[in-house]
Amino acid sequence: MKALVTGANGFTGSHLVKTLLNRGDQVVGLVRRSSDLSRLKDCDIELVYGDIGDRSTLATAMTRVDTVFHIAAYVELGLVDAAKMERINVDGTRAVLEAARAAHISKMVYCSTIGIFGDTQGKVIDETFQRTQKDFSSAYDSTKYHAQKLVDQYAAEGFPVVSVMPSGIFGADDPHFGPAIKTFLKGWLKLWLAGDRVTGIVHVDDLVEGMILAAEKGQPGSYYILSAGDMTTREMFHVLSQESGIPEPKEVPEPIVRLVGNILDPIGRLLSWQPPIGRERVHYLYDRCVRVDATKAQKELGWQPRSPEVVLKQLVQEMR
């Protein structure tokens, strides 16, 4: 297989590149000129430089490619450049779809998110769930939802695209959850927030395996949730504590967190600064809960992820 990976230098993209190369596949990576390529060090990969929305660059990147993995996205909560996020997540996905169809790509795998289903208020849902939340919790929520609608439109028109919906992606080099776990393992994390918050967990390498299985076995137009299960924040730190011997952090009371978020949010807007906690992050911590069932991927694709407990225990060993 010769595959194009958009966002090849990112966390998920780089793990996908390395797995494909280890399988003996040829890989083309689409990256920006300004991209940090340290994750791709020593990778035998053909790099194409350009913007995700540049049709001519995409056409070049897809030359003699048979499979496209569209991973590139602007992922952030809080104070974001909404126009830029729209340009990357929605317009960029449209450009990739157009170029892939023009290039007669045999299969495209789109990396979506369980967030497209909206707030399920703790109800466990599968791929058949129809979103009931009328508004959007964030610019990220909105742009990924509208990008998914574009993918669905192309699938309905006969283009062979499959969507995978990962939950929270964990790994030793994870830029989202990883820093908090590393701080905890150093004994520096004494306080944490929202112990009851539920997080879906999938190891990045299991996610990558699911993407490849989706390319090989996934039915065009299908959704595949990729999550090994979920845990509350309190349960996560309990596992991390048992494995490391480091005491669990204390939980900050919710009213204090909400107050701090309300104070820091306008300050961040005034100073063009991303505060560590703001109203949008508070909403995700306490008010929004998406829970999913990944049985379909396990049955149809033969996907076998490690459990959330095993993921966390392995991370302790790798990070220490």
Beta strands, then each sheet from edge to edge (+ up, - down):
strand 1: 2-6
strand 2: 26-31
strand 3: 46-49
strand 4: 67-70
strand 5: 107-111
strand 6: 124-125
strand 7: 161-166
strand 8: 168-170
strand 9: 191-192
strand 10: 198-203
strand 11: 223-226
strand 12: 230-232
strand 13: 250-251
strand 14: 291-292
sheet 1: 3+ 2+ 1+ 4+ 5+ 7+ 11+
sheet 2: 6+ 14+
sheet 3: 8+ 10+ 12-
sheet 4: 9+ 13+
end
